[in-house]
Amino acid sequence: MAIELKWVGIDFGQCMMDPTGLRNHLVVGDVSKEMGEPELVEERIHKYRVLKEKYGSYSIVKEGHRDEIMSYVFDGREEAREIFSAKEQEHLLMGSGLEEALRYLTAEGIHLSVVAELKKTLGAMGTDIVTRFLQTKGLARYFEDVVTPQGKIDLKDGSVDLSYKGKTKEQGTLYDELVQSLLRRGISPSDGAMVGDKIATDIEPAKKRGFITIQYTGYIDMGPSEADYRIDNFFELKDLIKKKV
């Protein structure tokens, strides 16, 4: 039996954005070559690995320490910033069944948001990894906004709501703000669902605020949780969700 919803929020990293096709050493190499410095490829790949060891994973490095990538790996070369972002996008994939699911949910009239852990300051659309990914993959048209600890960006007009700034998913304060925002639109938490892979940021705090929770295991299964549902392909959302009238 399908659950009836008015709103669905979907996590970004390792969820909508599947990094399976991303080979970090290839990105570093591509950037160095485009800058006309192929002789520095191995040195820069080594520096990038140093940052991974320092912070634990490439995902953490890219989410919270992109400026350090530029200053340390690429020696402060400002032109590397834009090239790196462009080359990175070429290697990123979409989660399996994602666009089909988004097309269905949009046709149902369900409101969609990206709920991400972006730590880099939001600027104009397309300047951060989340909105750039949505634009590059042609997904921006399915979503109303991107909710992050740096603010909520409206994907229709590019405006930023800073009431979310400083609030986080793990502490639950971002969901508190989201609940109030949705209530002003006549949408209660029980009319909404959060889809994500991380138990501590996508499942537990969202469920505590009354959202239906759907654990995505298509890229990596984080293990048992109190999620209401589990999916390993976004296409499953078509059978799981329908619009609440």
Stockholm file with secondary structure:
# STOCKHOLM 1.0

chainA/1-245         MAIELKWVGIDFGQCMMDPTGLRNHLVVGDVSKEMGEPELVEERIHKYRVLKEKYGSYSIVKEGHRDEIMSYVFDGREEAREIFSAKEQEHLLMGSGLEEALRYLTAEGIHLSVVAELKKTLGAMGTDIVTRFLQTKGLARYFEDVVTPQGKIDLKDGSVDLSYKGKTKEQGTLYDELVQSLLRRGISPSDGAMVGDKIATDIEPAKKRGFITIQYTGYIDMGPSEADYRIDNFFELKDLIKKKV
#=GR chainA/1-245 SS CCEEESEEEECTBTTTEEGGGCCHHHHHHHHHHHTTCGGGHHHHHHHHHHHHHHHSSHHHHHHHCHHHIIIIISTTCTHHHHHHHHHHHHHCEECTTHHHHHHHHHHHTCEEEEECCCCSCCCSTTSSHHHHHHHHTTCGGGCSEEEETTEEEETTTCCEEGGGTTCCTTTSHHHHHHHHHHHTTTCCGGGEEEEESCIIIIIHHHHHTTCEEEEECSSCCCCCCCCSEEESSGGGHHHHEEECC
#=GC SS_cons         CCEEESEEEECTBTTTEEGGGCCHHHHHHHHHHHTTCGGGHHHHHHHHHHHHHHHSSHHHHHHHCHHHIIIIISTTCTHHHHHHHHHHHHHCEECTTHHHHHHHHHHHTCEEEEECCCCSCCCSTTSSHHHHHHHHTTCGGGCSEEEETTEEEETTTCCEEGGGTTCCTTTSHHHHHHHHHHHTTTCCGGGEEEEESCIIIIIHHHHHTTCEEEEECSSCCCCCCCCSEEESSGGGHHHHEEECC
//
